[in-house]
Amino acid sequence: MQVVRWGRSAYANIQKFIQFQLTVNVAALVINVVAAVSSGDVPLNAVQLLWVNLIMDTLGALALATEPPTDHLMDRTPVGRREPLITNIMWRNLMIQAIYQVTVLLILNFKGTSILHLKHLPPDRATTMKNTLIFNAFVLCQVHIKVLP
């Protein structure tokens, strides 16, 4: 019985990790593509994306390895071999989180200079400050996902 509990826990943790990683990557891809197509400039550069992936992979792996099995996992029905790893509920959650993040980050990208009152600064400095805020908001959005169940 203990083996089944640990097996179900591992399966649930893998699903959570995949959902988290897909959300991070979908949001990053959409924000950079939309910003690049519309303005020719990307708010999240390659180093920032690598940094986010490094941190989020580490946090995800720690959560995957350290979350103990719970008794409610035994109330679930067994998952068949042919069942998809990513369920419809996971897709729904992924899309809601990605849309939320993309909306917040696009607002900051296109209106950030006026929201932060940076128009008096030289354009290069204003863009750097705006992109720094976008990066920090992106990271905080990921932490928000990781903290909430």
N, CA, C and O of each residue as an XYZ file, in Angstrom:
596
protein
N       0.818     -1.186      0.000
C       0.000      0.000      0.000
C       0.874      1.266      0.000
O       0.534      2.255     -0.650
N       1.976      1.231      0.716
C       2.876      2.376      0.783
C       3.513      2.655     -0.583
O       3.735      3.810     -0.948
N       3.801      1.595     -1.327
C       4.400      1.764     -2.653
C       3.428      2.467     -3.596
O       3.833      3.329     -4.376
N       2.166      2.107     -3.528
C       1.153      2.741     -4.374
C       1.024      4.221     -4.011
O       0.913      5.071     -4.895
N       1.038      4.521     -2.733
C       0.935      5.921     -2.290
C       2.108      6.740     -2.831
O       1.907      7.847     -3.332
N       3.329      6.210     -2.736
C       4.503      6.928     -3.229
C       4.465      7.040     -4.756
O       4.868      8.062     -5.311
N       3.990      6.009     -5.426
C       3.878      6.061     -6.881
C       2.891      7.127     -7.335
O       3.162      7.872     -8.277
N       1.763      7.197     -6.675
C       0.766      8.221     -7.018
C       1.287      9.617     -6.689
O       1.010     10.576     -7.410
N       2.039      9.725     -5.602
C       2.617     11.014     -5.240
C       3.628     11.462     -6.297
O       3.645     12.629     -6.688
N       4.463     10.540     -6.754
C       5.439     10.876     -7.796
C       4.734     11.308     -9.077
O       5.151     12.271     -9.721
N       3.679     10.608     -9.446
C       2.914     10.952    -10.652
C       2.294     12.345    -10.526
O       2.365     13.137    -11.465
N       1.690     12.650     -9.384
C       1.080     13.965     -9.163
C       2.137     15.063     -9.161
O       1.899     16.149     -9.690
N       3.300     14.793     -8.574
C       4.374     15.786     -8.547
C       4.926     16.038     -9.951
O       5.239     17.177    -10.296
N       5.045     15.002    -10.747
C       5.506     15.168    -12.131
C       4.501     16.009    -12.917
O       4.895     16.866    -13.708
N       3.219     15.771    -12.707
C       2.201     16.575    -13.386
C       2.308     18.049    -12.982
O       2.224     18.935    -13.832
N       2.492     18.304    -11.694
C       2.628     19.685    -11.225
C       3.849     20.352    -11.842
O       3.789     21.507    -12.261
N       4.960     19.615    -11.896
C       6.194     20.156    -12.456
C       6.022     20.479    -13.937
O       6.448     21.541    -14.391
N       5.410     19.584    -14.687
C       5.188     19.816    -16.115
C       4.276     21.017    -16.332
O       4.544     21.848    -17.200
N       3.222     21.116    -15.565
C       2.307     22.250    -15.699
C       3.035     23.555    -15.400
O       2.865     24.542    -16.117
N       3.828     23.562    -14.365
C       4.580     24.762    -14.001
C       5.556     25.157    -15.106
O       5.612     26.321    -15.502
N       6.322     24.191    -15.601
C       7.310     24.488    -16.634
C       6.657     24.966    -17.926
O       7.150     25.895    -18.566
N       5.559     24.340    -18.307
C       4.858     24.780    -19.517
C       4.322     26.198    -19.367
O       4.380     26.988    -20.309
N       3.808     26.519    -18.199
C       3.293     27.874    -17.963
C       4.411     28.900    -18.081
O       4.240     29.928    -18.737
N       5.546     28.637    -17.461
C       6.688     29.555    -17.526
C       7.115     29.762    -18.967
O       7.313     30.896    -19.403
N       7.256     28.683    -19.701
C       7.767     28.778    -21.065
C       6.762     29.396    -22.030
O       7.153     30.150    -22.921
N       5.485     29.094    -21.873
C       4.467     29.697    -22.737
C       4.413     31.203    -22.505
O       4.364     31.976    -23.461
N       4.421     31.619    -21.251
C       4.370     33.053    -20.947
C       5.602     33.773    -21.495
O       5.475     34.845    -22.087
N       6.778     33.203    -21.308
C       8.004     33.835    -21.802
C       8.002     33.921    -23.322
O       8.390     34.940    -23.893
N       7.571     32.864    -23.968
C       7.532     32.850    -25.432
C       6.567     33.896    -25.970
O       6.916     34.654    -26.875
N       5.367     33.943    -25.426
C       4.357     34.873    -25.924
C       4.780     36.319    -25.689
O       4.650     37.147    -26.590
N       5.279     36.637    -24.507
C       5.660     38.022    -24.231
C       6.781     38.461    -25.160
O       6.744     39.577    -25.679
N       7.775     37.612    -25.381
C       8.880     38.003    -26.246
C       8.470     38.082    -27.713
O       8.916     38.984    -28.421
N       7.640     37.168    -28.182
C       7.206     37.198    -29.581
C       6.340     38.421    -29.845
O       6.558     39.132    -30.826
N       5.365     38.673    -28.985
C       4.478     39.823    -29.182
C       5.275     41.125    -29.121
O       5.067     42.014    -29.948
N       6.174     41.247    -28.162
C       6.967     42.471    -28.044
C       7.907     42.634    -29.242
O       8.070     43.743    -29.751
N       8.521     41.548    -29.693
C       9.445     41.627    -30.831
C       8.720     41.996    -32.117
O       9.224     42.794    -32.908
N       7.545     41.424    -32.331
C       6.785     41.717    -33.545
C       6.248     43.144    -33.527
O       6.263     43.825    -34.552
N       5.780     43.596    -32.380
C       5.137     44.914    -32.328
C       6.124     46.071    -32.203
O       5.916     47.124    -32.805
N       7.188     45.891    -31.435
C       8.105     47.016    -31.221
C       9.533     46.745    -31.674
O      10.344     47.669    -31.739
N       9.850     45.507    -31.986
C      11.200     45.177    -32.420
C      12.187     44.979    -31.287
O      13.368     44.741    -31.538
N      11.736     45.072    -30.056
C      12.607     44.930    -28.894
C      11.998     43.905    -27.950
O      10.790     43.917    -27.713
N      12.833     43.012    -27.405
C      12.323     42.003    -26.477
C      12.617     42.430    -25.039
O      13.729     42.868    -24.743
N      11.645     42.308    -24.149
C      11.861     42.721    -22.759
C      12.674     41.719    -21.949
O      13.353     42.102    -20.997
N      12.613     40.449    -22.313
C      13.359     39.414    -21.588
C      14.470     38.900    -22.497
O      14.204     38.228    -23.493
N      15.726     39.221    -22.147
C      16.829     38.775    -23.000
C      17.224     37.338    -22.668
O      16.672     36.725    -21.754
N      18.177     36.817    -23.414
C      18.550     35.401    -23.283
C      19.101     35.076    -21.902
O      18.793     34.021    -21.348
N      19.900     35.957    -21.346
C      20.481     35.702    -20.022
C      19.385     35.666    -18.964
O      19.417     34.821    -18.070
N      18.428     36.564    -19.057
C      17.332     36.576    -18.097
C      16.493     35.309    -18.212
O      16.094     34.739    -17.196
N      16.223     34.863    -19.428
C      15.444     33.634    -19.613
C      16.193     32.415    -19.086
O      15.590     31.527    -18.484
N      17.500     32.370    -19.310
C      18.300     31.266    -18.756
C      18.292     31.295    -17.234
O      18.196     30.250    -16.590
N      18.393     32.488    -16.658
C      18.365     32.633    -15.206
C      17.036     32.149    -14.647
O      17.009     31.400    -13.670
N      15.931     32.572    -15.261
C      14.606     32.142    -14.802
C      14.474     30.626    -14.902
O      13.987     29.983    -13.972
N      14.904     30.054    -16.020
C      14.803     28.599    -16.171
C      15.667     27.866    -15.155
O      15.250     26.834    -14.629
N      16.848     28.370    -14.870
C      17.717     27.731    -13.872
C      17.062     27.738    -12.496
O      17.016     26.712    -11.817
N      16.564     28.884    -12.093
C      15.937     28.999    -10.774
C      14.662     28.163    -10.702
O      14.444     27.441     -9.729
N      13.826     28.260    -11.726
C      12.550     27.555    -11.698
C      12.735     26.041    -11.808
O      11.972     25.280    -11.213
N      13.738     25.602    -12.559
C      14.015     24.163    -12.612
C      14.476     23.660    -11.257
O      14.095     22.570    -10.829
N      15.294     24.450    -10.586
C      15.775     24.056     -9.259
C      14.628     23.994     -8.263
O      14.503     23.027     -7.511
N      13.782     25.035     -8.259
C      12.637     25.032     -7.344
C      11.678     23.885     -7.658
O      11.158     23.233     -6.752
N      11.453     23.649     -8.936
C      10.565     22.558     -9.326
C      11.111     21.199     -8.932
O      10.371     20.337     -8.458
N      12.398     21.010     -9.128
C      13.007     19.735     -8.754
C      12.969     19.524     -7.246
O      12.739     18.410     -6.776
N      13.195     20.587     -6.493
C      13.111     20.466     -5.035
C      11.691     20.128     -4.589
O      11.487     19.287     -3.713
N      10.728     20.784     -5.192
C       9.337     20.489     -4.835
C       8.975     19.065     -5.223
O       8.261     18.376     -4.495
N       9.471     18.631     -6.369
C       9.185     17.280     -6.853
C       9.770     16.234     -5.913
O       9.158     15.196     -5.665
N      10.951     16.516     -5.398
C      11.641     15.531     -4.566
C      11.219     15.560     -3.105
O      11.370     14.561     -2.402
N      10.700     16.670     -2.642
C      10.466     16.793     -1.206
C       9.008     16.728     -0.789
O       8.725     16.647      0.407
N       8.077     16.760     -1.721
C       6.669     16.734     -1.329
C       6.263     15.303     -0.968
O       6.296     14.415     -1.820
N       5.885     15.079      0.280
C       5.538     13.718      0.699
C       4.140     13.323      0.209
O       3.314     14.181     -0.102
N       3.891     12.020      0.146
C       2.560     11.581     -0.274
C       1.519     11.866      0.808
O       1.820     11.864      2.002
N       0.308     12.105      0.363
C      -0.784     12.362      1.302
C      -1.846     11.277      1.149
O      -1.880     10.553      0.154
N      -2.706     11.180      2.150
C      -3.738     10.141      2.127
C      -4.789     10.373      1.048
O      -5.376      9.412      0.550
N      -5.039     11.636      0.672
C      -6.077     11.893     -0.336
C      -5.699     11.341     -1.708
O      -6.572     11.162     -2.557
N      -4.413     11.068     -1.941
C      -4.002     10.470     -3.210
C      -4.592      9.068     -3.382
O      -4.819      8.620     -4.506
N      -4.835      8.393     -2.288
C      -5.373      7.030     -2.358
C      -6.862      7.036     -2.710
O      -7.411      6.004     -3.096
N      -7.524      8.203     -2.578
C      -8.933      8.301     -2.944
C      -9.128      8.450     -4.451
O     -10.228      8.234     -4.959
N      -8.077      8.813     -5.157
C      -8.162      8.968     -6.605
C      -8.253      7.602     -7.277
O      -7.768      6.596     -6.759
N      -8.888      7.601     -8.443
C      -8.929      6.362     -9.215
C      -7.570      6.151     -9.875
O      -6.863      7.118    -10.156
N      -7.202      4.908    -10.124
C      -5.919      4.643    -10.782
C      -5.888      5.249    -12.189
O      -6.912      5.346    -12.866
N      -4.702      5.648    -12.603
C      -4.511      6.241    -13.922
C      -4.029      5.144    -14.869
O      -3.061      4.440    -14.583
N      -4.722      5.010    -16.000
C      -4.348      3.993    -16.975
C      -3.124      4.387    -17.783
O      -2.707      5.545    -17.789
N      -2.562      3.409    -18.458
C      -1.374      3.658    -19.265
C      -1.642      4.600    -20.417
O      -0.760      5.364    -20.809
N      -2.811      4.562    -20.953
C      -3.164      5.353    -22.136
C      -3.688      6.750    -21.782
O      -3.953      7.555    -22.674
N      -3.836      7.038    -20.489
C      -4.320      8.348    -20.064
C      -3.257      9.407    -20.370
O      -2.064      9.142    -20.221
N      -3.676     10.598    -20.794
C      -2.680     11.647    -21.064
C      -2.051     12.155    -19.771
O      -2.712     12.249    -18.736
N      -0.776     12.478    -19.850
C      -0.070     13.003    -18.682
C      -0.565     14.405    -18.337
O      -0.641     14.776    -17.165
N      -0.897     15.173    -19.360
C      -1.416     16.527    -19.154
C      -2.927     16.473    -19.351
O      -3.410     16.275    -20.466
N      -3.657     16.649    -18.274
C      -5.113     16.538    -18.315
C      -5.744     17.849    -18.793
O      -5.069     18.873    -18.904
N      -7.039     17.800    -19.070
C      -7.754     19.006    -19.488
C      -7.740     20.080    -18.403
O      -7.651     21.269    -18.707
N      -7.827     19.670    -17.154
C      -7.770     20.628    -16.043
C      -6.398     21.304    -16.002
O      -6.297     22.504    -15.746
N      -5.356     20.533    -16.253
C      -4.016     21.107    -16.285
C      -3.882     22.117    -17.421
O      -3.288     23.179    -17.236
N      -4.429     21.796    -18.595
C      -4.393     22.730    -19.724
C      -5.144     24.012    -19.377
O      -4.693     25.113    -19.692
N      -6.293     23.856    -18.724
C      -7.074     25.028    -18.325
C      -6.275     25.908    -17.369
O      -6.194     27.121    -17.560
N      -5.683     25.296    -16.336
C      -4.887     26.047    -15.369
C      -3.690     26.721    -16.038
O      -3.372     27.875    -15.751
N      -3.042     25.993    -16.923
C      -1.896     26.520    -17.636
C      -2.284     27.751    -18.447
O      -1.589     28.766    -18.405
N      -3.383     27.667    -19.182
C      -3.808     28.776    -20.029
C      -4.233     29.983    -19.197
O      -3.924     31.119    -19.558
N      -4.929     29.757    -18.103
C      -5.354     30.877    -17.249
C      -4.130     31.593    -16.684
O      -4.060     32.821    -16.727
N      -3.178     30.848    -16.160
C      -1.971     31.465    -15.603
C      -1.159     32.166    -16.678
O      -0.660     33.268    -16.455
N      -1.019     31.538    -17.847
C      -0.243     32.149    -18.927
C      -0.907     33.433    -19.415
O      -0.223     34.428    -19.655
N      -2.224     33.422    -19.562
C      -2.934     34.632    -20.000
C      -2.779     35.747    -18.965
O      -2.563     36.905    -19.322
N      -2.891     35.395    -17.694
C      -2.694     36.382    -16.624
C      -1.299     37.000    -16.711
O      -1.150     38.221    -16.679
N      -0.290     36.156    -16.819
C       1.089     36.649    -16.858
C       1.350     37.491    -18.099
O       1.952     38.561    -18.017
N       0.899     37.007    -19.242
C       1.118     37.733    -20.487
C       0.427     39.092    -20.440
O       0.984     40.088    -20.903
N      -0.772     39.137    -19.888
C      -1.489     40.408    -19.771
C      -0.718     41.401    -18.904
O      -0.519     42.551    -19.295
N      -0.290     40.953    -17.733
C       0.462     41.828    -16.830
C       1.750     42.302    -17.496
O       2.077     43.488    -17.446
N       2.474     41.387    -18.114
C       3.772     41.740    -18.695
C       3.631     42.604    -19.937
O       4.468     43.477    -20.168
N       2.604     42.389    -20.740
C       2.403     43.237    -21.913
C       1.972     44.649    -21.514
O       2.371     45.626    -22.147
N       1.163     44.751    -20.471
C       0.807     46.088    -19.976
C       2.065     46.811    -19.512
O       2.253     47.988    -19.817
N       2.922     46.115    -18.779
C       4.167     46.737    -18.337
C       5.076     47.070    -19.515
O       5.774     48.084    -19.498
N       5.067     46.218    -20.535
C       5.935     46.459    -21.689
C       5.499     47.685    -22.485
O       6.327     48.511    -22.868
N       4.199     47.800    -22.730
C       3.728     48.872    -23.597
C       3.364     50.149    -22.845
O       3.417     51.229    -23.433
N       3.001     50.064    -21.585
C       2.606     51.237    -20.810
C       3.522     51.481    -19.605
O       3.281     52.395    -18.816
N       4.558     50.672    -19.465
C       5.425     50.763    -18.289
C       6.122     52.088    -18.123
O       6.283     52.570    -17.002
N       6.543     52.692    -19.234
C       7.233     53.975    -19.149
C       6.322     55.054    -18.576
O       6.761     55.877    -17.772
N       5.066     55.054    -18.984
C       4.143     56.065    -18.446
C       3.654     55.684    -17.047
O       3.471     56.558    -16.200
N       3.442     54.397    -16.798
C       3.002     53.976    -15.457
C       4.056     54.320    -14.411
O       3.724     54.750    -13.306
N       5.323     54.129    -14.761
C       6.423     54.379    -13.817
C       6.930     55.818    -13.864
O       7.857     56.171    -13.135
N       6.335     56.645    -14.710
C       6.736     58.050    -14.863
C       8.215     58.159    -15.232
O       8.981     58.870    -14.581
N       8.598     57.444    -16.281
C       9.993     57.423    -16.725
C      10.229     58.265    -17.969
O      11.316     58.213    -18.544
N       9.257     59.024    -18.390
C       9.385     59.785    -19.634
C      10.447     60.877    -19.548
O      10.970     61.299    -20.580
N      10.776     61.343    -18.349
C      11.782     62.392    -18.186
C      13.207     61.856    -18.308
O      14.150     62.637    -18.440
N      13.373     60.532    -18.265
C      14.705     59.930    -18.352
C      15.113     59.756    -19.814
O      14.261     59.766    -20.703
N      16.418     59.597    -20.066
C      16.843     59.268    -21.429
C      16.214     57.936    -21.856
O      16.035     57.046    -21.024
N      15.881     57.792    -23.138
C      15.171     56.586    -23.591
C      15.866     55.264    -23.248
O      15.198     54.292    -22.896
N      17.185     55.217    -23.346
C      17.897     53.969    -23.026
C      17.732     53.594    -21.555
O      17.501     52.432    -21.220
N      17.852     54.581    -20.695
C      17.714     54.324    -19.250
C      16.275     53.934    -18.903
O      16.055     53.029    -18.099
N      15.309     54.604    -19.499
C      13.901     54.276    -19.252
C      13.589     52.854    -19.713
O      12.883     52.122    -19.019
N      14.103     52.458    -20.868
C      13.875     51.101    -21.373
C      14.526     50.065    -20.466
O      13.941     49.016    -20.199
N      15.728     50.354    -19.995
C      16.420     49.428    -19.086
C      15.637     49.259    -17.788
O      15.472     48.142    -17.299
N      15.161     50.354    -17.239
C      14.391     50.269    -15.991
C      13.070     49.525    -16.211
O      12.666     48.716    -15.376
N      12.409     49.796    -17.319
C      11.145     49.125    -17.632
C      11.373     47.623    -17.815
O      10.600     46.814    -17.303
N      12.422     47.250    -18.538
C      12.701     45.828    -18.759
C      13.111     45.122    -17.471
O      12.824     43.938    -17.293
N      13.777     45.839    -16.579
C      14.113     45.269    -15.270
C      12.846     44.985    -14.476
O      12.725     43.941    -13.834
N      11.905     45.920    -14.524
C      10.628     45.700    -13.841
C       9.878     44.519    -14.456
O       9.278     43.723    -13.734
N       9.908     44.402    -15.774
C       9.230     43.286    -16.443
C       9.853     41.961    -16.008
O       9.140     40.998    -15.725
N      11.178     41.916    -15.956
C      11.859     40.693    -15.513
C      11.462     40.336    -14.077
O      11.143     39.183    -13.785
N      11.482     41.326    -13.188
C      11.113     41.066    -11.795
C       9.652     40.652    -11.672
O       9.327     39.767    -10.881
N       8.776     41.274    -12.435
C       7.361     40.886    -12.411
C       7.192     39.460    -12.923
O       6.386     38.700    -12.387
N       7.944     39.096    -13.954
C       7.889     37.739    -14.491
C       8.317     36.722    -13.437
O       7.667     35.691    -13.264
N       9.400     37.009    -12.740
C       9.876     36.100    -11.687
C       8.845     35.997    -10.571
O       8.568     34.900    -10.084
N       8.276     37.120    -10.162
C       7.272     37.094     -9.093
C       6.013     36.352     -9.518
O       5.364     35.716     -8.688
N       5.660     36.423    -10.789
C       4.521     35.637    -11.283
C       4.807     34.141    -11.141
O       3.910     33.366    -10.807
N       6.049     33.736    -11.393
C       6.405     32.323    -11.269
C       6.388     31.885     -9.811
O       5.946     30.781     -9.495
N       6.865     32.745     -8.929
C       6.826     32.427     -7.501
C       5.378     32.308     -7.041
O       5.044     31.446     -6.229
N       4.525     33.176     -7.565
C       3.094     33.131     -7.235
C       2.490     31.775     -7.636
O       1.707     31.196     -6.883
N       2.853     31.281     -8.808
C       2.351     29.972     -9.241
C       2.875     28.876     -8.318
O       2.134     27.972     -7.931
N       4.143     28.962     -7.972
C       4.778     27.908     -7.180
C       4.210     27.859     -5.765
O       4.100     26.783     -5.178
N       3.851     29.012     -5.219
C       3.348     29.057     -3.851
C       1.916     28.548     -3.771
O       1.556     27.839     -2.832
N       1.103     28.908     -4.753
C      -0.296     28.475     -4.739
C      -0.411     27.035     -5.209
O       0.336     26.618     -6.095
N      -1.324     26.270     -4.640
C      -1.469     24.873     -5.074
C      -2.089     24.766     -6.441
O      -2.279     23.661     -6.949
